[in-house]
Amino acid sequence: MNNDANQTLEIVKSGLARRRRRETRFRWYGRIAIFIAMAFLALLLFSILARGISAFQQTYIAVDVYLNPEELAPPTPEHLGKVDFEGLIRQSLRETFPEVTGRRQKRALYRLVSSSAAYELRDWVLQHPDQLGKAVTIWVLAGSDVDMYMKGAVDVSVPEDQRRLKDDQIRWIEQLRQQGRLDLRFNKVFFLNGDSREPEQAGILVAFKGSLYMMIVTLALSFPLGIAAAIYLEEFAPKKNFWVDMVEININNLAAVPSIVFGLLGLAVFLGYFGLPRSTPLVGGLTLTLMTLPTVIIASRAALTAVPPSIREAALGVGASRTQTVFHHVLPLAMPGMLTGAIIGMARALGETAPLLMIGMVAFIVDPPQGLLDPATALPVQIYLWADSPERGFVERTSAAIIVLLVFLGLMNLLAVLLRRRLEKRW
Amino acid sequence: MQPDTLIWILLALSALAFYLGRNRAIQASSGHIRNLHSLPTYYGYFVALWCGLPALVILCLWLLFDDKLILQMVISQLPESWRNLPEDQLSLIINQIHNLVAGETGRQEVDPALQRAADHYRQLKAIGYQALTVLVLVIATASLTYGYRHVSPQMRARNSVEKVVRFTLILSSTLAIFVTIGIVLSVLFEAVRFFSKIPVTEFLFGLKWSPQMAIRADQVGASGAFGFIPLLTGTLLISAIAMAVATPIGLLAAIYLSEYAKSRTRSIVKPLLEVLAGVPTVVYGFFAALVVAPLLRDFGIELGLKVSAESALAAGLVMGVMIIPFVSSLTDDALTAVPRSLREGAYGLGATQAETITGVVLPAALPGIVSGLLLAVSRAIGETMIVVMAAGMTAKLTLNPLESVTTITVQIVALLVGDQEFDSPKTLAAFALGLTLFLITLALNLVALHVVRKFREQYE
């Protein structure tokens, strides 16, 4: 008997070292898994930050122009619309580099300045009519290639014929830089312009406004509808009812339907059947509403179940009707949780792209939308559109747009967390 | 009057009705509210609802149908030769009329008949709005008076109002059913039209996918093949790679976090994992196309392998990263649902913590984990932006992860983005793909639900 026990002990002891090793190994597997996930997150955020942070600055170039009053007066919008400001800027460039001759060379020189420079100059003259007759120095947008060079994104070691920026241009840029005629400034254009074919003129305003309008529509529809559905299912619905079961299964299933299918629904119903205009924030918002509704309903139901039954019983006990109980007592207590759920749903909707592609929000739009029925894009769609462009300048803009999007998502999630911390009661 | 101003007027009228109703109730109570059946505000709501609801319903119905009706009337006034045109050309003319009405004339000369039709349309629309204004205002005042005269101390105002509230709640909750029906019908309807042009068997079992249809009959090399198999293998290949990344990392991370990690580590790592889940998929797509794919290609060159610039591996890898938090949070839920007593029983028998986890906790949590993994697969199959940006466009029947493959979702996007006519097999094919996608994910979701319901142990 004693011998047997000793033997068992021997077996256990002999295996102990191996089992302990296994234990440590197992722990390390978990640590490595977490490390890999975190490494990916770091790589993702770092690669986007590294590419995008430079887009918040933009190269401006100083041009000297003489504002000839004979040509420019009177400085009214109608008259200035006919003036050849592009010629003025080109003349200024030629005067800065008198050695440049030949059509090809000149064209290369003109490309240092963005094609929007003429409009900038016109607007400046409109605002400063008192400067007529003087020679002034005005800072205008530089071309995207110059901008990229200034930010160190042009690889000079590449053979000249494979570069967009030629050796001559680089020489001029260096010369301008030494004269202090090139400057990196905060990139207002990025926040105030719509889309453009030229990277240096492209901005996110259209996409931002489009996203904002869509979020307004989505919030205005999905929040009340989601809360109403959740209240019915939690507080009023009869248990063990076929229809109620159907509704629950449908909600759970809809939460897992791929978002692109909602896009197909939006295309067939909102555009095809109701004939709403394409590419508008209204249709985008409606489609996203259908998509976020299950999320909002599920979160709102969780918030309602978290309210203890004693609250309801107390209200019913003093003679409130069931509707009064819910709307006067349960709902206010569940509201923080519901708001949190709605914000998280909104954050998901804000980052969603695929359904918007289906309803034609992938358009090239320059003018910001003025209302729900004007064509617009959305931030994630703008990212998708720019990501397709091969120019280096657009890679930078794409990353910058991603940074803006991530900042907004982060703020929304932060708001949700704060709301939960501040307002939620623990029972 | 424009419909939106009409809605504001209606709201203002309802607010007025609220005060009228409440005051009448207070007056009728002869100074003591307890003489009333309900609180005075309920009488206010009662009258306001009477004033607003019927008029609003009429307004909505009108707005839904007036365009179609007016269009019919305009078409019936068009010249004979136009009315007999085939449907697609007629819809072109209707579009031109719409453009004229919206004031987008363009540069070319406008056909006088078209201009007449546009004027007619505008005129009918104006008449319609006038009629609508009168109708809505009359209905609103009439029903307001009706509700107002009904206010009396005996009337059960609260019950009526609560009935309306209850009905609204029920209506909102059935919206989920309508959305599902809407998805099924809209996708099914177009898919059936597609299958009337392309046989179902060819779609389901065809080995070739090239949706370029010949625009002219004599065009070469564009016959159009709608075989679904290469898309399915591509989708499954990318999803398999994604799951191969996400399953071990997600599972192990969840096990470590819920069983080993101190609460401080947990409170740092879990939110970070949630950040990974909160990053929009378009960002992952950009990351895959711009960072991971070139990295893999360079790595492949080092090893002497030829890696495509749009390899399935890059898309699958990044998709796997996207799914990690999904897997880990569902696994975490399943693990925490296993009661302590099971773990303590295992410790009592002398098992190490790792043995407890692999021998006791994991088997007990298995149904939850399996259902979570199935949901993750369904998510990977339906994921769009990563594959649109990082996977290829051409359908290849291959299982080599280094080559470029295409997926169902990529093809849906490719077929529907850009200008297209609504009737060609190309666009209809997108809906057929959407239908299969919906059915695949639906099946996976239902199986996942079933696994949990059927095999989960109830510990109480």
Interface residues (C-beta under 8 A of the other chain):
Chain A: V12 R19 R20 R22 E23 R25 F26 R27 Y29 G30 R31 I32 A33 I34 I36 A37 M38 F40 L41 L43 L44 S47 I48 R51 P224 L225 G226 A228 A229 I231 Y232 L233 F236 A237 W243 M246 V247 N250 I251 N252 N253 L254 A256 V257 P258 S259 I260 V261 F262 L264 L265 L267 A268 V269 G272 Y273 F274 G275 L290 L293 P294 I297 S321 T323 F327 A347 L350 G351 E352 T353 A354 L357 M358 V362 P380 V381 I383 Y384 A387 V395 T398 S399 I402 L405 L406 L409 N413
Chain B: L64 D67 R158 E162 V165 R166 T168 L169 I170 L171 S172 S173 T174 L175 A176 I177 V179 T180 G182 I183 S186 V187 F189 E190 P248 I249 G250 L251 L252 A253 I255 Y256 L257 Y260 V269 L272 L273 V275 L276 G278 V279 P280 T281 V282 V283 Y284 G285 F286 F287 A289 L290 V291 V321 I324 P325 S328 G350 T352 Q353 A354 E355 I357 T358 L375 S378 R379 I381 G382 E383 T384 M385 V388 M389 T409 I412 V413 L416 V417 F422 A430 F431 G434 L437 F438 T441 L442 N445 L446 L449
